[in-house]
Amino acid sequence: MRHLRKVLFNITALIFIIIFCGGLLVATLYNTNSRIQKEANQYEEKTLLGILSPYSFTNSIVEERITIPVNTNAGIEEGSKAYLGKQNQKIIAILLPITAKEGYSGEIKMLVGISSKREILGIKILSHRETAGLGDKIEKDKSDWITRFKGRSIKNTDLNAWDVEKNGGDFDQLTGATITSRSIIIATRKVLNYVEDNYEALFNPD
């Protein structure tokens, strides 16, 4: 009997140790995952704020998004969500995910920041397959070409000006990458038209 009690005691102690260690492992994994997620959110927010500079917001833009009306012509795909930048609960800027489908080597995905004044705040290229050394200069870390859209709007840029200079437009083209350049220019004009047509749904959603 005494031997049986000792065995039961040892088994109970072992079960307790297993449960304790398992709980400790779960807590450690939870805390690690929470920290990783927090750092990822901070990095994402820093990136997004860089597109919307010099605007500042009273909300966390990574935590506030709305599903936006689809418009394939403007590069807005079904289920797309816009990031919202607010000042005292009022939306003063949005980030729209769009796809330019006329790139030289296929689709160009980007985020376009637009203010409540209907002006471009910034553009970030998310993905593309354009030619290295030529079309890839749409990336901000490879040239400043993409910054030329800042401040542009439908009001201050005539329809015919949304083209490369050699076609009579306002924008210079990247050397050896006219098709890529025109793709971004046209996509930007289209998204500004999209904002004009959907202004209330974007800046004053219910």
CORHU-V347805 format. One record per pair of residues at least 12 apart in sequence whose ideal C-beta (glycine too) atoms are under 7 Angstrom apart, sorted by the first residue. I is the first residue (numbers start at 1). J is the second residue. Records with the same first field share a line. If there is no record, write none. Layout:
I=J / J
This chain:
41=62
44=62
45=60 / 61 / 62
48=61 / 62 / 83 / 95
51=95 / 111 / 113 / 121 / 122 / 124
52=85 / 93 / 95 / 113 / 121 / 122
53=122
55=85 / 92 / 93 / 121
57=85 / 86 / 87
58=86 / 87 / 88
59=86
61=83 / 84 / 85
64=84
65=81 / 82 / 83 / 84
66=81 / 82 / 84 / 205
67=79 / 81
68=80 / 81 / 82 / 96 / 202
69=198 / 201
71=194
73=190
74=98 / 190 / 191 / 193 / 194
75=98 / 99 / 100 / 101 / 187 / 190 / 191
76=98 / 194
77=99
80=97
82=94 / 95 / 96 / 202
83=95
91=116 / 203
92=115 / 116
93=113 / 114 / 115 / 116 / 121
94=114 / 202
95=111 / 113
96=111 / 112 / 114 / 191
97=111
98=110 / 112 / 187 / 191
100=183 / 184 / 187
102=183 / 186
103=128 / 130 / 180 / 183
104=130 / 131 / 135 / 177 / 179 / 180
105=129 / 130 / 131
106=129
108=125 / 128 / 183 / 184
109=126 / 127
110=123 / 124 / 125 / 126
111=124 / 126
112=188 / 191
114=195
116=203
118=153 / 154 / 192 / 195 / 196
119=151 / 152 / 153
120=149 / 150 / 151 / 152 / 153 / 188
121=150
122=150
123=146 / 149 / 188
125=138 / 139 / 146
130=177 / 180
131=177
134=174 / 176 / 177
135=174 / 177 / 180
137=174 / 177
138=180 / 184
145=174
148=171
149=188
153=192
154=192 / 193 / 196
157=170
162=185 / 186 / 189
163=182 / 185
164=178 / 181 / 182 / 185
171=185
